[in-house]
Amino acid sequence: MSYNIMNSVPKLKYSLLILSIIFLLNPPQAYSKDITAKVIKDTELDERISLFCEAYCVGNKKEGTIKSITVKKTDDDDYKVFGKAALRNRQVTGDYTLYDKIIFVNSIGILNPESCELRVEDVSVENDFQNIVTNLIKSNSDVIGKVIVVPDCKSYL
């Protein structure tokens, strides 16, 4: 069996065309980067969430933690940051779990990579069975729009 390179050229052109279309429909900035592990390792954010849960969650097995943080490039060279934290309210007695409820706090911010300023754009709460977290966010209405300087922000991008 002989190999004819001329038969492969149309297949190669077709493959390149398909790849080009995929790239145009899904440019690199459309992909998110998961920075959860780095944020947990390099910052105090996970500890702060844990302390928040110590103060406001209920139960003898309460736990607050970061679930995910991702960054996504925007069209104007900034980065959209998506965060999700879990606040677990759990009471265990012996072999019995009396309750186990997890509240999720979702946040969205815009990070300017030049100034390293992160501006909080939105915060939402899921599964807040007693509206404790929702009411705390409402009482601290300055959360939306708050600007936080992220040290060495480019290392997360």
C-alpha positions in Angstrom: 0.0 0.0 0.0 1.5 3.3 -1.0 0.9 6.6 0.7 -0.2 9.5 -1.5 0.3 12.9 0.1 -2.0 14.6 -2.4 -5.0 12.6 -1.0 -4.2 13.9 2.5 -4.2 17.6 1.6 -8.0 18.0 1.3 -8.4 16.2 4.6 -5.8 18.5 6.2 -7.5 21.6 4.8 -10.9 20.3 6.1 -9.4 19.7 9.5 -7.9 23.1 9.7 -11.1 24.7 8.6 -13.0 22.9 11.4 -10.4 23.9 13.9 -10.6 27.5 12.7 -14.4 27.5 13.1 -14.2 26.1 16.6 -11.6 28.7 17.5 -13.7 31.5 16.1 -16.8 30.3 17.9 -14.9 29.7 21.2 -12.0 32.1 21.4 -9.5 31.5 24.2 -11.0 34.2 26.5 -14.2 32.2 26.5 -12.6 29.6 28.8 -12.5 30.0 32.5 -9.5 29.2 34.7 -10.1 27.5 38.1 -8.0 29.3 40.7 -9.6 27.7 43.8 -6.6 25.8 45.1 -4.2 28.7 44.6 -6.6 31.1 46.5 -7.0 28.6 49.3 -3.2 28.1 49.5 -2.1 31.8 49.1 -4.8 33.8 50.8 -6.8 34.0 54.1 -10.1 33.9 52.3 -10.9 30.3 53.2 -10.1 31.0 56.8 -12.3 34.1 56.8 -15.2 32.1 55.4 -14.6 29.5 58.1 -14.6 32.2 60.8 -17.8 33.7 59.3 -19.5 30.3 59.6 -18.2 29.9 63.2 -20.1 33.2 64.0 -23.3 32.7 62.0 -23.8 29.1 61.1 -25.5 26.7 63.6 -24.8 23.2 64.8 -21.9 21.3 66.3 -20.5 20.3 62.9 -20.7 23.7 61.1 -18.2 24.4 58.4 -17.5 27.2 56.0 -15.3 26.8 52.9 -14.6 28.0 49.4 -16.1 25.7 46.8 -14.8 27.4 43.7 -13.2 30.5 42.3 -12.7 31.0 38.6 -11.5 33.8 36.4 -12.6 34.5 32.8 -11.1 37.2 30.5 -13.6 39.8 29.3 -13.5 41.7 26.0 -12.1 44.8 27.6 -8.9 43.2 29.1 -10.4 42.8 32.6 -11.3 39.5 34.2 -14.6 38.4 35.6 -14.2 36.5 38.8 -16.8 34.0 40.0 -16.7 32.8 43.5 -18.8 30.2 45.4 -18.6 29.5 49.2 -20.5 26.9 51.2 -21.8 27.5 54.7 -22.7 24.2 56.2 -25.1 24.1 59.2 -25.1 20.6 60.7 -26.0 19.1 64.1 -25.0 15.5 64.9 -25.8 13.6 68.0 -24.3 10.2 68.3 -25.1 8.3 65.1 -27.9 10.7 64.2 -27.8 13.8 62.0 -30.5 16.1 63.2 -30.1 18.6 60.4 -27.6 19.2 57.6 -28.2 22.3 55.5 -25.7 24.0 53.2 -26.1 27.7 52.2 -24.2 28.7 49.0 -23.0 32.3 48.6 -22.2 33.2 45.0 -20.3 36.3 44.1 -19.2 38.0 40.8 -16.6 40.6 40.5 -14.5 42.4 37.9 -10.7 42.3 38.3 -8.6 45.0 36.7 -5.2 43.3 36.1 -3.3 46.6 36.0 -4.5 48.0 39.3 -5.3 44.6 40.9 -8.6 46.0 42.1 -11.5 43.6 42.3 -14.9 45.3 42.3 -17.8 43.2 43.6 -20.7 43.3 41.1 -23.2 40.8 42.6 -23.8 38.5 45.5 -26.5 35.9 45.6 -27.5 33.3 48.2 -28.9 29.9 47.6 -30.7 27.6 50.1 -30.7 30.2 52.9 -33.4 28.4 54.9 -33.5 31.0 57.7 -32.5 34.0 55.6 -29.6 34.7 58.0 -27.0 35.2 55.2 -29.4 37.1 53.0 -30.2 39.5 55.8 -26.6 40.0 56.6 -25.8 40.9 53.0 -28.8 43.3 52.9 -27.7 44.9 56.2 -24.2 45.4 54.7 -25.4 47.0 51.5 -21.9 48.3 50.8 -20.8 44.8 49.7 -22.0 45.4 46.1 -19.5 47.8 44.6 -16.9 47.2 47.2 -13.3 47.4 45.8 -10.7 45.0 47.2 -7.0 45.2 46.2 -5.7 41.7 45.4 -2.0 41.4 46.0 -0.1 40.0 43.1 -3.3 39.5 41.2 -1.5 38.6 37.9 -0.3 35.3 39.4 -4.0 34.2 39.4 -4.6 34.9 35.8 
